[in-house]
Amino acid sequence: MISFQGHGILLDIEGTTSSVSFVYDVMFPFARTHAADYVREHWGEESLMSGLEFLAKDAGFNDFQSWCGDRPTEQQQETVIAETLRQMESDAKATGLKQLQGLIWKLGFDSGELKSHLFDEVPSALKSWYQAGVELRIYSSGSIGAQKLFFGNTIAGNLLELFSGHYDTTIGGKKEAASYRAILQDLGDDPGQWLFISDIPAELDAAREAGFQVALSQRPGNADVTDPSRYPCLTSFDQIEVPDQTHGETRRSPA
Ligand SMILES: [Mg+2]
């Protein structure tokens, strides 16, 4: 049991609130399954066509026009679909592919077909921390836009309003102490008032160097940690005890 007395908790997503495998077992296959239909149905839309400029570069061309711009639309679409699937197959981390995947995921979340995974006790724990007056924020390598999509569409509904802030790698890498100092500066708070939870020791070391309290998240599917005894460890958010800091005032209850 960890008794937390501070102002706020900063959370990692993958391996902490949610399973690492969700991205690989659900999100990537979803994008693969819907890629062809997405390209055909959204052809000509600005968000798709701007992504195809990057996809063309990743396919080795200067731009979309020189790649397949002179061919009939149907052939262009088939060329794009084949290249998209090829890059997905090789697990490319290319800009164009990421943009296309993002568009397909957004559609999936918006339609309710895709719902983000959370470990069982996470929604109730987040709500009870929130109600006790603890501020909650996210720090993830996924973009802030993707984080909001993720927590706005979880298996337990829309949890976005529990969070008062989001950080991604635009503030710096998760293994650098400077990033956590920048977050504290943004918070305008003393380092000791914040707890950072993650499954990655190098991230905890960086946060600790910046003055954060830290805890190691140990969840099914996480990578083994060589020396977990260097950190307080959690297998469930229920292991964090938070005293009521609202001093009798009732905090607005989340939906
Ligand atoms: Mg993680």
Residues whose N, C-alpha, C, O or C-beta is under 5 A from the ligand:
A	BS01	MG	D12 I13 E14 G15 T16 D199
